[in-house]
Amino acid sequence: MALHRRVQEHESDAELEINPVYVQEVSCEIPRFRISQRGVLPRTALQVVRDELILDGNARLNLATFVTTWMEPEAELLMAECSSKNMIDKDEYPQTAELEKRCVNILSALWHAPSGSDAPGCSTTGSSEACMLGGMALLWRWRARQGADGRAEHPAGRPNLVMGTNVQVCWEKFCRYWGVEPRYVPMERGRLHLRGPQAAGQCDENTIGVVAIMGSTMDGSYEPVLEISHALDELQAARGLDVPIHVDGASGGFVAPFLQPDLVWDFRVPRVASINTSGHKYGLVYPGVGWIVWRDSAALPDDLVFNVNYLGGQMPTFSLNFSRPGAQVAAQYYNFLRLGFEGYRAVHQACQDIAMHLSSSIAKLGPFELLTDGSELPVFAFKLHDDVTGYSVFDLSERLRMRGWQVPAYTFPAALEDTAVLRIVIRNGFSMDLANLLLDDLRLHLRVLEHHPQAQLPPEFQAKRVSFSH
Ligand SMILES: Cc1ncc(COP(=O)(O)O)c(C=O)c1O
């Protein structure tokens, strides 16, 4: 949600014009920034709002977002039927609550929760909320440890969370909102994400946990959860610090079980306390659903869970919001049922084939260096070779937009701020044909830029042009 500020009434464009062809109503008023005195007919309202929204981008050409932009008509129908259901009202909608429970079960099995564990979990509005909940559980457990050490009255210091600078902004938010010190491990040439020794090197007795990302928003690469865990085991052996891991599997939580089933990153790693994912990314549901699962009840402190009875029945909840749409949860269950393991694998495999075809073709174009190739998430990042001058990745991103392609260009975080990249996210619905059309356009725009180089912009301006979406 963007933060909006009040627009004052005297602005010249305070009212919307409406096209008389659409409208049978005479002299209806459509103010932009305040509520009208009288309403309008449904068709008029529909037409006016639709007209404005045609200016939004074309989702099929959006290679910036990880979020689902296509679902099949049956899923859309189901979502429309469920759009009035409130997820929190588990007494009124017990079957929606049942579907949520089944989805948590399916995910905990896909992520190898230990047998016999109750693996508590829930749906959320997305990974950001799920990460907040995961972070809070780590913070509460650290506080409890302080108490157990008899240090609650005299806390040893501020709690901290260890992660790479490549984390998604939700972790920065978590730290700021809950007064936790973010301990960032900078990126460096040849190491674009967190590794074991660097993670362990930042930990001390006030570390609430380490965040490992599957995979990085910056370039789609997976952080080596097992290696990080081994480094933390060594730390524990040397200094007695027992630091849990939260895996941010916003994208990879729904990819790795299907495409890299032998990669050990989930609850098979004993130090992994919790895992989140976005149902609305590679879970293939329209925006509005995330998931979090804890290894067992011990990983989720009791006093974070609220029991409310005023909707009828006893309902344990752990969430930041109260009311939330139920349609996405129904759609998530629909996808599990509709696709099954093989279906999810096939969809993600198709995305990966296209990502790897595109990345290898882009590498052959000449001016680019691949930083990742789409073999982990179907996502890859590439930069211009250091000796390419006269235009930047920002120029290329802008030119691609002329044809509707959204390919974000941005600079990496600390300490690689001087590295500017383009990133391509391949999602369900982006075909091999579209990939080849994109390649044709890339070739064309490269020729244009090579023959008509852009004026070199000062670095401060380039930083302002960062266009980054997820
Ligand atoms: C690694 C990672 N974590 C968290 C998030 C936030 O996810 P959501 O948009 O579902 O809140 C993202 C979004 O791109 C992400 O890539």
The ligand as a Gaussian input file, in Angstrom:
#p B3LYP/6-31G(d) Opt

LIG

0 1
 C       12.367000     -12.963000      -0.525000
 C       11.094000     -12.197000      -0.330000
 N       10.568000     -12.066000       0.899000
 C        9.421000     -11.412000       1.131000
 C        8.730000     -10.814000       0.097000
 C        7.443000     -10.096000       0.376000
 O        6.416000     -10.872000      -0.140000
 P        4.890000     -10.388000      -0.288000
 O        4.864000      -9.525000      -1.500000
 O        4.154000     -11.678000      -0.463000
 O        4.513000      -9.666000       0.965000
 C        9.238000     -10.909000      -1.213000
 C        8.559000     -10.266000      -2.351000
 O        9.064000     -10.223000      -3.439000
 C       10.434000     -11.626000      -1.433000
 O       10.959000     -11.767000      -2.672000

